[in-house]
Amino acid sequence: MTEINLKKIIGSAINGNELLFNRFFEDTFKKLLPKLTALTNSNDDAQEIFVTSMHKFWERFVIKQEKLPHNSTGYIYMMCRNAWIHKKRQPWSKVLLDNNNTYILTKSNDDNLDTAQNKEDIENSNLLKHKALSIAINKLCDKCKKLIETELDKNIKLKDLQQEMGYANYQALVQAKYNCKKKLVKKVFEALTNLKKNNS
């Protein structure tokens, strides 16, 4: 994909014609699918991180009209790779529903603490973070809670929720999940700030 062709595609999308961009979307997905499947070991995860990354690509280059990358395929692959790393590091991967349908955090099995640091301070900090996450999730709307559940329960497949939740296509569903994650991050930050104020 040359820079001139990409400019034409983006320019067309900016003017309201998404046909060329949709073709670009499909062609890029076909090119990257083998690499993304190798990265994630899952076709579903490969599709999800690609769609999430392409939404960010659209936001940056169609909506904000930032300077275009020279190698769009390589750039999108790096976006996907970063999205995958972020997905694996998500703090809510250890959140579960209790019997009262309240979101709680399970204790992390990763106890690789720096021996030079004060373990008690680290535990207190982690406790605040976990509490903030629990508060934030419980403040989400029911739709977002259901979408976030796909991160918590690997038996729930995101694509299976498309019809149940009334989304026209999978891309719209992934966009909704992405928006819910952004809301969650914001609410976690707010809850953490308030908890730190109360504990100070």
Secondary structure by P-SEA (a helix, b strand, c coil): ccaaaaaaaaaaaaaccaaaaaaaaaaaaaaaaaaaaaacccaaaaaaaaaaaaaaaaaccccccccccccaaaaaaaaaaaaaaaaaaccccccccccccbbbbcccccccccccccaaaaaaaaaaaaaaaaaaaaaccaaaaaaacccccccccccccccccccccaaaaaaaaaaaaaaaaaaaaaaaaaaaaaac
